[in-house]
Amino acid sequence: MSHTTESIRNIVLAGHGAAGKTTLVESILYHAGKLPAPGAVEKGNTVCDFDPQEKAHQHSLDAALANLDYNGIHINLIDTPGFPDFIGQAIAALPAVETVAVVINAQTGIEAITQRMMDRAAERGQCRMIIVNKIDAENVNLPALLNQIQDTFGKECLPINLPANNNTRVVDCFFNPAGESDFSSVAATHSALIDQVVEVDEELMALYLEQGEDLQPEQLHAPFEKALREGHLIPICFVSARSGVGIKELLDIFVRLLPNPIEGNPEPFLKSTGATTERLYAIPDPLQHVVAHVFKVLIDPFIGKLGIFRIHQGTITKDSSLFIGDGRKPFKVSHLFQIHGKEHPEVAVGVPGDLCAVAKVDEIHHNMVLHDSHDEDQIHLRPLIFPTPLFGLAIRAATRGDEQKLSDTLHKLLEEDPCLALEHNTHTKETVLRGLSDLHLRITLEKMQQRYNLQVETKPPKIAYKETIGQPAEGHHRHKKQTGGAGQFGEVYLRIEPLPRDAGFEFVSEVVGGTIPTSFLPAVEKGIREALHEGIIAGYPVQDVRAIATDGKYHPVDSKEIAFITAGREAFLDAVSKAKPIVLEPIINLEVRAPADCVGAITGDLSSRRGRIVGTDAGSQGMSIISAQVPQAELEGYESQLKSMTGGLGSYNIELSHYDPVPSDIQQKLHTAYKKQLES
């Protein structure tokens, strides 16, 4: 690599599905001279949608990297999926870049993922820009869209260029103080931009206001970067990826105005020292020791496991030896790769800001920190918050003998996708694969079959209910067993108390006088945890309980660990039976986007599903957004029902909200079914 950290621009392209992000990458690569001709999603020949599944479905399913050099600047682009079902890939890419470019379809306006990715980037303190694509499409009202953007995301969203000549070109409004455009005024837009930028620099603002001087580009660079970092400015660019309108201008903005890794807000790491945790910021200095983080894992059919990482500090070469997290054994890089679509050419060196990869290192996993110093083995990246995978399928190998192959395949899929989860329910003896939606799971099963030649059988899993208690209670059990030889003896008294929702489990000892020796208290706790795992009234895990061991007895000869495990478990069950046990069900935040004339039918259907309507807002293009909270158990078949009610025009997003007690009649049914199961 001949570039330096100062000459790198890292940009993630995010936004709702069908906004044209993959086509935009093609157009950028073509206009930068990286491609002889742009590919097309419909033809299956784009750089980023190279996977056979993506070609078949004609939309992105995974984040993909591309890179180019333009006017002496090295630009890394990360193209991300736009459908809510695959948003985990977009979220995972955020810590790898300085700038999040949210692409908006000029025809459909602001959509669900537009809002979510803008919010995510703002929460992480990242520089943001908006790219309005498809400006030359039919039925486009760009002035109205600009108003919608500013109403939604704030007046700091300002055009940095404007369409001209009936959307066949764009005119710069930042460096250019005047010109003709299709709407608004170039001069007024230029003034608004300069006013917004100089507000972050008091000296420059005084010079601008008091002397009325025309500011030069070099005077504006630093305050422009500061305005981006502070979220004081979100520039809006207009393009048409299909026709190439505005692409050269977009490249110029990347090169001249977007931050390099030294200028962007640094990604905070967390350093643990004993019981304390402090923030640590990597220094983008190639001479420092190495700090990098893995933001993507890819299982390549030819090269094997690829760990793709962002270098935050130091320099990595093929001779580097790196530690993974708090691992004590380093690995030698040997081969350092750069990722461009499905290609991964080898490179000699990676500097701060570079996005590189290593292959065949099994210990590398998503979000791990790579470093070359034992002093940094307690550094972790600031945690990413992913949507909770709620849709589940109980899964098993269709062919007897493929159980190990299924296990290996599932773990490979989980490595690649942070929004897949695997559960092994010992009570129901089910292995449950969970994802963000029915489509997410269908694509995953399709990948199993096509990539790994694995056939599976699936069925709906049981709902992930939980159990808790409604009031404090006391319990007691004496375990005494005599079998002719050494006996077993342990006696436990305990008290249980409900904890706030999602507080988990606490074990406390108030035993005095050695009635239960300290050495046996872990056995008491172990027995209680066994009962927590097995459930109480319906066989589901118990949460939000504090168990307090208050008294007991032991025998100097017959008391053993197993005796106190049993006594602890049975004393806990005794207490729970008196504590008004409650079954909890998962409640889902549901956001439905549908035509306005379907709102009545949708809200009525949700009410019939025990749903609570939170609000209804007007969206763009005659659509409405309905927010509701619905028990997960009532969402079975909702996707097909919504399609039926909206003629296929409705869509929805879900995420876990909280757990609530189930109605008494449902709790009784669950309890009865559990008793029958135990008796059978």
C-alpha positions as MATLAB code, in Angstrom:
seq = 'MSHTTESIRNIVLAGHGAAGKTTLVESILYHAGKLPAPGAVEKGNTVCDFDPQEKAHQHSLDAALANLDYNGIHINLIDTPGFPDFIGQAIAALPAVETVAVVINAQTGIEAITQRMMDRAAERGQCRMIIVNKIDAENVNLPALLNQIQDTFGKECLPINLPANNNTRVVDCFFNPAGESDFSSVAATHSALIDQVVEVDEELMALYLEQGEDLQPEQLHAPFEKALREGHLIPICFVSARSGVGIKELLDIFVRLLPNPIEGNPEPFLKSTGATTERLYAIPDPLQHVVAHVFKVLIDPFIGKLGIFRIHQGTITKDSSLFIGDGRKPFKVSHLFQIHGKEHPEVAVGVPGDLCAVAKVDEIHHNMVLHDSHDEDQIHLRPLIFPTPLFGLAIRAATRGDEQKLSDTLHKLLEEDPCLALEHNTHTKETVLRGLSDLHLRITLEKMQQRYNLQVETKPPKIAYKETIGQPAEGHHRHKKQTGGAGQFGEVYLRIEPLPRDAGFEFVSEVVGGTIPTSFLPAVEKGIREALHEGIIAGYPVQDVRAIATDGKYHPVDSKEIAFITAGREAFLDAVSKAKPIVLEPIINLEVRAPADCVGAITGDLSSRRGRIVGTDAGSQGMSIISAQVPQAELEGYESQLKSMTGGLGSYNIELSHYDPVPSDIQQKLHTAYKKQLES';
ca = [
       0.000    0.000    0.000;
       1.399    3.362   -1.005;
      -1.174    5.456    0.855;
      -0.866    6.972    4.318;
      -3.411    7.302    7.103;
      -4.106   10.915    6.067;
      -5.062    9.784    2.559;
      -7.676    7.197    3.672;
     -11.438    7.720    3.648;
     -13.600    5.018    5.249;
     -17.312    5.200    4.403;
     -20.198    2.846    5.085;
     -23.192    3.086    2.738;
     -26.347    2.420    4.758;
     -30.045    2.927    4.124;
     -33.264    1.122    3.329;
     -33.541   -1.638    0.752;
     -33.882   -0.572   -2.909;
     -32.224    2.788   -2.211;
     -29.564    1.789   -4.745;
     -26.470    1.406   -2.561;
     -24.944   -1.470   -4.549;
     -25.581    0.323   -7.838;
     -24.053    3.464   -6.326;
     -20.850    1.551   -5.519;
     -20.710    0.352   -9.145;
     -21.087    3.885  -10.438;
     -18.427    5.213   -8.050;
     -15.962    2.482   -9.053;
     -16.638    3.128  -12.746;
     -16.224    6.913  -12.539;
     -13.036    6.474  -10.506;
     -11.592    4.274  -13.252;
     -11.654    1.061  -11.175;
     -14.171   -0.643  -13.489;
     -14.343   -0.590  -17.290;
     -18.154   -0.505  -17.026;
     -20.596   -0.519  -14.114;
     -22.329   -3.778  -13.324;
     -26.039   -4.161  -12.604;
     -27.865   -5.928   -9.794;
     -30.324   -7.367  -12.323;
     -27.479   -8.939  -14.322;
     -25.750  -10.338  -11.245;
     -22.375   -8.817  -12.121;
     -21.825   -6.216   -9.378;
     -18.697   -6.110   -7.226;
     -20.527   -6.226   -3.887;
     -23.438   -8.604   -4.562;
     -21.193  -11.473   -5.612;
     -22.772  -14.248   -3.566;
     -25.019  -16.651   -5.553;
     -27.883  -16.006   -3.141;
     -27.599  -12.244   -3.625;
     -27.619  -12.699   -7.379;
     -30.718  -14.885   -7.159;
     -32.628  -12.560   -4.818;
     -31.271   -9.377   -6.454;
     -30.540   -7.553   -3.232;
     -27.729   -7.468   -0.658;
     -27.755  -10.045    2.124;
     -24.345   -9.283    3.597;
     -21.991   -6.344    4.026;
     -19.328   -6.181    1.305;
     -16.156   -4.154    0.926;
     -14.827   -2.317   -2.120;
     -11.948    0.108   -2.492;
     -10.591    2.586   -5.016;
      -8.013    5.310   -5.413;
      -9.083    8.720   -6.642;
      -6.996   11.894   -6.869;
      -4.411   10.494   -4.481;
      -6.983    9.355   -1.898;
      -7.653    5.721   -0.976;
     -11.393    5.203   -0.400;
     -12.822    2.150    1.406;
     -16.546    1.609    0.877;
     -18.710   -0.828    2.826;
     -21.973   -1.661    1.064;
     -24.572   -2.895    3.574;
     -27.945   -4.663    3.247;
     -30.969   -2.400    3.478;
     -33.748   -4.704    4.579;
     -34.494   -4.858    8.329;
     -33.986   -8.632    8.271;
     -30.223   -8.146    7.705;
     -29.556   -4.923    9.633;
     -26.998   -6.663   11.849;
     -24.500   -6.568    8.991;
     -24.866   -2.780    8.740;
     -24.564   -2.218   12.499;
     -21.430   -4.377   12.701;
     -19.684   -2.237   10.068;
     -20.164    1.083   11.895;
     -17.024    0.970   14.111;
     -14.867    0.402   11.015;
     -15.503    3.839    9.473;
     -15.392    7.565   10.175;
     -18.373    8.453    7.976;
     -21.822    6.902    7.653;
     -23.411    7.826    4.323;
     -27.139    7.111    4.482;
     -28.612    6.611    1.011;
     -32.224    7.673    0.460;
     -34.368    6.643   -2.487;
     -35.738    9.889   -3.966;
     -38.945    8.072   -4.945;
     -39.822    6.589   -1.550;
     -38.217    9.092    0.831;
     -37.339    8.344    4.436;
     -37.969    4.716    5.352;
     -37.518    2.602    8.472;
     -33.835    1.713    8.033;
     -33.024    5.311    7.034;
     -34.142    6.455   10.455;
     -32.532    3.598   12.351;
     -29.100    3.945   10.747;
     -29.081    7.732   11.162;
     -29.892    7.230   14.835;
     -27.244    4.520   15.279;
     -24.548    6.694   13.710;
     -25.555    9.664   15.871;
     -25.436    7.538   19.035;
     -21.881    6.494   18.175;
     -20.790   10.080   17.451;
     -19.970    9.339   13.817;
     -19.874   11.798   10.953;
     -23.009   11.514    8.838;
     -23.978   12.509    5.340;
     -27.082   11.857    3.256;
     -26.978   10.778   -0.378;
     -30.274   11.211   -2.244;
     -30.217    8.685   -5.087;
     -32.477    8.235   -8.161;
     -33.028   11.973   -8.569;
     -33.908   11.521  -12.260;
     -36.590    8.872  -11.627;
     -40.280    9.502  -12.294;
     -42.621   11.015   -9.713;
     -39.833   12.600   -7.669;
     -40.426   15.742   -5.609;
     -36.974   16.761   -4.399;
     -37.973   20.020   -2.632;
     -40.570   18.092   -0.614;
     -38.011   15.380    0.183;
     -35.506   17.995    1.358;
     -38.148   19.427    3.704;
     -38.934   15.925    4.961;
     -35.245   15.244    5.677;
     -34.876   18.495    7.614;
     -38.114   17.935    9.520;
     -36.992   14.422   10.482;
     -33.271   14.851   11.144;
     -32.934   18.556   11.854;
     -32.025   21.817   10.166;
     -28.360   20.804   10.295;
     -29.125   18.712    7.188;
     -28.100   21.072    4.385;
     -27.595   20.451    0.665;
     -23.969   20.601   -0.360;
     -25.022   20.497   -3.986;
     -28.287   20.908   -5.875;
     -29.766   19.310   -9.004;
     -29.648   21.423  -12.169;
     -30.778   21.227  -15.800;
     -33.836   19.154  -14.938;
     -31.900   16.709  -12.739;
     -29.290   15.964  -15.418;
     -26.386   17.426  -13.439;
     -25.617   18.845   -9.993;
     -24.056   22.157   -9.011;
     -21.725   22.547   -6.026;
     -23.011   24.857   -3.278;
     -20.076   24.775   -0.847;
     -17.082   26.001   -2.811;
     -19.277   27.637   -5.446;
     -21.053   30.841   -4.247;
     -23.500   31.171   -7.166;
     -25.140   29.290  -10.022;
     -28.391   27.941  -11.416;
     -30.296   24.998   -9.963;
     -33.668   23.302  -10.434;
     -34.945   24.479   -7.066;
     -33.808   26.650   -4.197;
     -30.948   29.094   -4.654;
     -27.296   28.157   -4.978;
     -26.255   31.455   -3.387;
     -28.646   31.039   -0.442;
     -27.630   27.423    0.017;
     -23.942   28.420   -0.059;
     -24.535   31.065    2.595;
     -26.448   28.613    4.793;
     -23.606   26.098    4.586;
     -20.912   28.663    5.417;
     -23.002   30.019    8.313;
     -23.428   26.509    9.688;
     -19.733   25.658    9.372;
     -18.278   28.841   10.890;
     -20.558   28.508   13.943;
     -18.173   25.877   15.351;
     -15.146   28.240   15.116;
     -15.527   31.488   17.066;
     -12.501   33.200   15.530;
     -13.541   32.320   12.001;
     -17.129   33.369   12.694;
     -15.942   36.767   13.971;
     -13.826   37.213   10.864;
     -16.746   36.206    8.663;
     -19.334   38.413   10.386;
     -17.320   41.475   11.255;
     -15.221   41.828    8.142;
     -17.562   40.188    5.671;
     -14.594   38.436    4.093;
     -14.960   35.641    1.558;
     -13.505   32.570    3.215;
     -11.057   30.386    1.318;
     -11.445   26.581    1.098;
      -8.358   25.997    3.263;
      -9.928   28.160    6.004;
     -13.110   26.082    5.922;
     -11.606   22.593    6.018;
     -10.962   22.340    9.771;
     -14.320   23.835   10.860;
     -16.127   21.677    8.284;
     -14.557   18.566    9.832;
     -15.461   19.782   13.318;
     -19.056   20.450   12.275;
     -19.279   16.893   10.923;
     -17.769   15.386   14.089;
     -20.157   17.301   16.344;
     -23.228   16.547   14.237;
     -23.605   20.274   13.608;
     -23.689   19.627    9.863;
     -25.098   16.707    7.884;
     -24.408   17.414    4.192;
     -26.911   16.243    1.582;
     -25.727   15.184   -1.890;
     -27.916   14.476   -4.921;
     -27.002   11.700   -7.360;
     -28.328    9.212   -9.868;
     -26.284    6.041   -9.676;
     -27.876    4.688  -12.873;
     -27.090    7.660  -15.099;
     -23.971    8.832  -13.262;
     -25.376   12.262  -12.422;
     -23.522   13.720   -9.441;
     -21.072   10.812   -9.041;
     -17.938   12.795   -9.912;
     -19.107   15.514   -7.534;
     -19.714   12.890   -4.834;
     -16.167   11.584   -5.280;
     -14.839   15.125   -4.919;
     -16.757   15.465   -1.643;
     -15.275   12.185   -0.401;
     -11.775   13.417   -1.240;
     -11.959   17.081   -0.244;
     -14.367   17.179    2.687;
     -14.820   13.855    4.483;
     -12.572   13.103    7.476;
      -9.580   10.817    7.348;
      -8.876    8.451   10.289;
      -6.936   11.162   12.107;
      -9.738   13.721   11.771;
     -12.760   11.524   12.589;
     -14.068   10.895   16.088;
     -11.933    8.033   17.465;
     -13.668    4.777   18.297;
     -13.534    4.324   22.097;
     -12.169    1.092   23.522;
     -12.731   -0.103   27.065;
      -9.709   -1.119   29.156;
     -10.258   -3.285   32.214;
      -7.861   -2.954   35.125;
      -8.922   -5.119   38.033;
     -12.471   -4.105   38.973;
     -12.370   -0.786   37.095;
     -13.027   -0.031   33.441;
     -11.845    3.088   31.676;
     -12.189    4.448   28.171;
      -9.158    4.257   25.940;
      -8.707    5.957   22.576;
      -6.356    4.469   20.035;
      -3.862    6.860   18.446;
      -3.772    6.579   14.623;
       0.018    6.523   14.654;
       1.796    3.876   12.539;
       4.720    3.799   15.001;
       2.642    2.842   18.046;
       1.932   -0.771   18.983;
      -0.966   -2.405   17.157;
      -4.637   -2.065   18.135;
      -7.226   -3.351   15.659;
     -10.710   -4.793   15.886;
     -12.519   -7.474   13.905;
     -15.751   -6.087   12.474;
     -16.620   -8.931   10.131;
     -16.025  -12.660    9.781;
     -16.468  -14.295    6.405;
     -16.312  -18.012    5.604;
     -14.835  -18.100    2.109;
     -15.364  -21.398    0.210;
     -11.800  -21.334   -1.126;
      -9.658  -19.545    1.454;
     -11.542  -20.550    4.618;
     -12.276  -18.262    7.549;
     -11.450  -14.597    6.957;
     -11.240  -12.166    9.856;
     -11.739   -8.643    8.479;
     -10.492   -5.881   10.752;
      -9.955   -2.155   11.044;
      -6.496   -1.014   12.141;
      -6.844    1.791   14.697;
      -3.227    2.068   15.770;
       0.169    0.759   14.680;
       1.295   -1.020   11.534;
       0.619   -4.633   10.523;
       2.757   -6.579    8.077;
       2.910  -10.223    7.024;
       5.615  -10.720    9.656;
       3.529   -9.299   12.535;
       2.614  -11.497   15.489;
      -0.741  -10.572   17.003;
      -2.653  -11.553   20.114;
      -6.435  -12.052   20.009;
      -8.234  -10.442   22.934;
      -6.868  -11.798   26.207;
      -5.360  -14.865   24.528;
      -1.802  -15.617   25.582;
      -0.644  -17.254   22.356;
       0.024  -14.993   19.346;
      -0.477  -15.917   15.715;
       1.726  -14.858   12.827;
      -0.112  -12.909   10.128;
       1.837  -14.537    7.231;
      -0.664  -13.269    4.632;
      -2.348   -9.864    4.875;
      -5.282   -9.266    2.565;
      -7.308   -6.351    1.273;
     -10.956   -7.109    0.454;
     -12.597   -5.957   -2.794;
     -15.876   -7.748   -3.428;
     -15.103  -11.447   -3.759;
     -11.434  -10.730   -4.411;
      -8.836  -10.531   -1.662;
      -5.459   -9.500   -3.058;
      -2.487   -9.773   -0.741;
      -0.860   -6.569    0.515;
       2.439   -5.945    2.249;
       1.425   -3.542    4.994;
      -1.606   -2.062    6.760;
      -1.496    1.355    8.447;
      -3.956    3.008   10.852;
      -7.289    3.414    9.078;
      -6.795    0.450    6.743;
      -9.360   -2.334    6.448;
      -7.483   -5.627    6.096;
      -8.018   -9.338    6.643;
      -6.233  -12.480    7.768;
      -7.201  -16.039    6.889;
      -7.420  -19.394    8.627;
      -7.175  -18.116   12.207;
      -9.901  -20.110   13.967;
      -9.650  -18.139   17.221;
     -10.722  -14.880   15.557;
     -14.337  -13.927   16.148;
     -16.484  -10.866   15.561;
     -15.727   -7.787   17.687;
     -12.431   -9.138   19.008;
      -9.444   -6.845   19.507;
      -6.122   -7.689   17.849;
      -2.934   -6.311   19.398;
       0.780   -6.976   19.624;
       1.355   -6.150   23.295;
       0.658   -8.169   26.454;
      -0.163   -4.865   28.146;
      -3.285   -4.492   26.008;
      -4.897   -7.890   26.636;
      -7.764   -6.362   28.601;
      -8.887   -3.972   25.844;
     -12.354   -4.451   24.385;
     -14.311   -2.505   21.818;
     -17.284   -0.488   23.044;
     -20.164   -2.995   22.810;
     -22.452   -2.906   19.803;
     -26.171   -3.306   20.454;
     -27.860   -5.577   17.941;
     -31.584   -6.252   17.575;
     -32.652   -9.299   19.537;
     -33.288  -12.328   17.287;
     -36.825  -13.385   18.164;
     -38.097  -15.459   15.231;
     -37.180  -19.065   15.866;
     -37.209  -22.464   14.212;
     -36.579  -25.751   15.945;
     -34.041  -27.420   13.689;
     -32.555  -30.871   13.242;
     -30.628  -32.736   10.567;
     -32.877  -34.425    8.002;
     -30.413  -37.291    7.553;
     -29.380  -39.480   10.441;
     -25.656  -39.093   11.038;
     -25.545  -35.433    9.938;
     -25.819  -34.096   13.499;
     -22.139  -33.092   13.686;
     -22.293  -31.545   10.219;
     -25.327  -29.534   11.338;
     -23.506  -28.330   14.448;
     -20.429  -27.284   12.436;
     -22.555  -25.507    9.827;
     -24.600  -23.612   12.402;
     -21.479  -22.334   14.109;
     -20.090  -21.104   10.792;
     -23.329  -19.240   10.106;
     -23.303  -17.720   13.595;
     -19.709  -16.546   13.038;
     -20.815  -14.542    9.992;
     -24.088  -13.115   11.267;
     -24.282  -11.303   14.649;
     -28.090  -11.412   14.542;
     -28.365  -15.181   14.503;
     -28.587  -17.022   17.807;
     -28.675  -20.678   18.759;
     -30.490  -22.120   21.762;
     -30.426  -25.638   23.151;
     -33.567  -26.185   25.217;
     -32.911  -29.139   27.492;
     -36.519  -29.196   28.634;
     -38.051  -29.507   25.174;
     -34.931  -31.172   23.712;
     -35.030  -28.655   20.879;
     -32.214  -26.867   19.093;
     -33.664  -23.502   18.118;
     -32.147  -21.199   15.506;
     -33.297  -17.607   15.995;
     -33.137  -14.664   13.598;
     -34.725  -11.276   13.018;
     -37.566  -12.429   10.793;
     -39.040  -15.285    8.823;
     -37.119  -14.065    5.750;
     -33.856  -13.946    7.711;
     -34.269  -17.589    8.701;
     -35.385  -18.674    5.219;
     -32.255  -17.166    3.698;
     -30.126  -18.868    6.356;
     -31.697  -22.272    5.656;
     -31.229  -21.687    1.938;
     -27.541  -20.957    2.566;
     -27.234  -24.203    4.540;
     -28.536  -26.147    1.597;
     -26.706  -24.342   -1.207;
     -23.329  -23.631    0.378;
     -22.980  -26.573    2.763;
     -25.202  -29.178    1.079;
     -27.096  -29.793    4.298;
     -30.771  -30.716    4.480;
     -32.639  -29.932    7.703;
     -36.105  -30.362    9.160;
     -37.740  -27.451   10.959;
     -40.816  -26.738   13.026;
     -42.041  -23.790   15.104;
     -40.391  -23.769   18.547;
     -42.097  -23.145   21.800;
     -42.328  -19.514   22.879;
     -39.407  -18.351   25.058;
     -41.470  -17.851   28.200;
     -39.765  -17.179   31.516;
     -40.878  -17.527   35.121;
     -40.538  -15.393   38.236;
     -42.211  -14.887   41.624;
     -44.792  -12.388   42.812;
     -43.953  -12.072   46.512;
     -41.340  -13.045   49.151;
     -41.559  -16.487   50.740;
     -39.552  -18.918   52.830;
     -38.579  -22.505   52.101;
     -36.936  -25.415   53.875;
     -35.682  -28.877   53.044;
     -33.774  -31.534   54.924;
     -31.987  -34.085   52.751;
     -31.160  -37.257   54.636;
     -30.129  -40.482   53.000;
     -28.734  -43.584   54.705;
     -27.635  -46.502   52.525;
     -25.676  -48.688   54.909;
     -22.359  -46.955   54.394;
     -21.595  -43.246   54.539;
     -24.841  -41.289   54.438;
     -25.892  -37.955   52.985;
     -27.136  -35.102   55.118;
     -27.833  -31.433   54.432;
     -30.506  -29.052   55.667;
     -31.228  -25.605   54.219;
     -33.529  -22.758   55.195;
     -33.822  -19.894   52.756;
     -35.864  -16.848   51.873;
     -36.630  -15.663   48.354;
     -37.537  -12.181   47.153;
     -38.606  -10.822   43.747;
     -36.127   -8.562   41.955;
     -36.852   -5.862   39.347;
     -37.529   -7.155   35.840;
     -34.397   -8.325   33.970;
     -32.276   -8.166   37.140;
     -31.421  -11.868   36.819;
     -30.591  -13.944   39.901;
     -28.764  -13.185   43.137;
     -27.598  -15.567   45.836;
     -26.884  -14.176   49.303;
     -25.793  -15.893   52.492;
     -27.019  -14.715   55.888;
     -25.925  -17.910   57.608;
     -24.284  -17.246   60.977;
     -22.605  -19.490   63.469;
     -21.432  -21.989   60.866;
     -24.742  -23.859   60.721;
     -23.868  -24.383   57.061;
     -20.093  -24.410   56.568;
     -18.820  -21.871   54.076;
     -17.454  -24.692   51.928;
     -21.020  -25.985   51.312;
     -22.625  -22.634   50.372;
     -21.558  -22.935   46.677;
     -23.357  -26.305   46.618;
     -26.540  -24.663   47.940;
     -26.295  -22.037   45.211;
     -25.667  -24.728   42.587;
     -28.816  -26.567   43.626;
     -30.866  -23.368   43.409;
     -29.473  -22.625   39.944;
     -30.469  -26.116   38.818;
     -34.031  -25.332   39.861;
     -33.874  -21.961   38.100;
     -32.878  -23.650   34.865;
     -35.552  -26.356   35.098;
     -38.415  -23.979   35.841;
     -41.117  -24.205   38.449;
     -44.676  -24.137   37.183;
     -44.340  -24.456   33.411;
     -40.768  -25.623   32.842;
     -39.282  -22.294   31.741;
     -36.166  -20.565   33.147;
     -36.698  -18.528   36.310;
     -35.393  -14.964   36.550;
     -35.517  -11.888   38.758;
     -35.197  -13.717   42.081;
     -32.927  -13.208   45.068;
     -32.333  -16.332   47.166;
     -31.029  -15.798   50.702;
     -29.675  -18.753   52.676;
     -30.631  -18.025   56.300;
     -29.950  -21.191   58.282;
     -29.334  -24.901   58.094;
     -27.658  -27.909   59.603;
     -24.839  -30.218   58.672;
     -23.332  -33.471   59.879;
     -19.541  -33.701   60.357;
     -19.441  -37.130   58.667;
     -22.473  -37.440   56.383;
     -22.658  -33.914   54.956;
     -21.445  -33.812   51.357;
     -21.703  -31.422   48.438;
     -24.404  -33.505   46.724;
     -26.545  -33.362   49.873;
     -26.494  -29.563   49.970;
     -27.130  -29.333   46.212;
     -30.293  -31.381   46.707;
     -31.328  -29.499   49.861;
     -30.778  -26.125   48.170;
     -32.833  -27.099   45.123;
     -35.739  -28.537   47.125;
     -35.789  -25.639   49.617;
     -35.954  -23.213   46.711;
     -38.832  -25.125   45.092;
     -40.630  -25.157   48.442;
     -40.273  -21.384   48.747;
     -41.369  -20.739   45.170;
     -44.570  -22.717   45.648;
     -45.547  -20.136   48.313;
     -44.346  -17.059   46.392;
     -47.115  -16.732   43.772;
     -45.048  -17.948   40.789;
     -45.714  -16.121   37.537;
     -45.131  -17.015   33.891;
     -43.709  -14.131   31.839;
     -44.081  -13.750   28.091;
     -41.947  -11.709   25.668;
     -43.595   -8.484   24.505;
     -42.505   -7.206   21.105;
     -42.182   -3.653   19.820;
     -43.837   -3.831   16.404;
     -43.588   -1.066   13.802;
     -45.812   -1.532   10.770;
     -45.507    0.551    7.604;
     -48.609    0.283    5.424;
     -50.937    2.296    3.161;
     -52.983    4.830    5.121;
     -56.293    3.245    4.111;
     -55.239   -0.039    5.762;
     -54.646    1.438    9.232;
     -58.070    0.468   10.587;
     -57.742   -3.164    9.547;
     -54.211   -3.386   10.923;
     -55.009   -1.870   14.322;
     -58.077   -4.089   14.638;
     -56.036   -7.182   13.862;
     -53.361   -6.175   16.382;
     -55.981   -5.616   19.072;
     -57.317   -9.116   18.428;
     -53.767  -10.368   19.064;
     -53.706   -8.767   22.545;
     -51.702   -5.903   21.079;
     -51.557   -2.358   22.444;
     -51.396    0.435   19.879;
     -48.734    2.968   20.901;
     -49.200    5.472   18.106;
     -49.866    6.119   14.445;
     -47.800    8.542   12.368;
     -48.025    9.726    8.797;
     -45.170    8.500    6.600;
     -44.234    9.462    3.075;
     -45.894    8.485   -0.181;
     -49.323    7.920    1.398;
     -48.018    5.427    3.952;
     -48.695    5.315    7.676;
     -46.507    3.974   10.486;
     -48.278    2.090   13.272;
     -46.366    1.405   16.502;
     -47.647   -1.299   18.822;
     -46.627   -3.728   21.545;
     -47.747   -7.312   20.994;
     -47.064  -10.599   22.811;
     -44.701  -12.713   20.736;
     -47.025  -15.685   21.084;
     -49.663  -13.773   19.097;
     -47.423  -12.975   16.120;
     -47.500  -16.399   14.517;
     -48.628  -16.020   10.910;
     -48.513  -12.222   11.088;
     -46.382  -11.796    7.976;
     -48.934  -13.499    5.698;
     -51.829  -11.725    7.433;
     -50.212   -8.317    6.863;
     -49.640   -9.119    3.192;
     -53.295  -10.076    2.878;
     -54.529   -6.865    4.555;
     -52.253   -4.543    2.554;
     -52.091   -6.254   -0.826;
     -48.415   -6.984   -0.266;
     -47.557   -3.316    0.398;
     -47.120   -3.595    4.164;
     -43.828   -4.195    5.971;
     -42.836   -4.375    9.607;
     -39.915   -4.350   12.026;
     -39.805   -6.012   15.420;
     -37.556   -5.951   18.462;
     -37.871   -7.267   21.983;
     -39.379   -4.738   24.387;
     -39.781   -6.485   27.744;
     -41.415   -9.387   29.558;
     -44.895   -9.180   31.103;
     -47.016  -11.676   33.069;
     -49.260  -13.801   30.880;
     -53.032  -13.737   31.485;
     -54.145  -16.184   34.161;
     -55.957  -18.484   31.710;
     -52.827  -18.871   29.573;
     -50.693  -19.502   32.668;
     -53.091  -22.244   33.732;
     -52.885  -23.875   30.281;
     -49.077  -23.790   30.368;
     -49.033  -25.244   33.880;
     -51.445  -28.045   32.929;
     -49.445  -28.939   29.831;
     -46.233  -29.029   31.900;
     -47.783  -31.375   34.473;
     -48.944  -33.740   31.734;
     -45.474  -33.732   30.240;
     -43.895  -34.610   33.578;
     -46.386  -37.412   34.119;
     -45.929  -38.937   30.667;
];
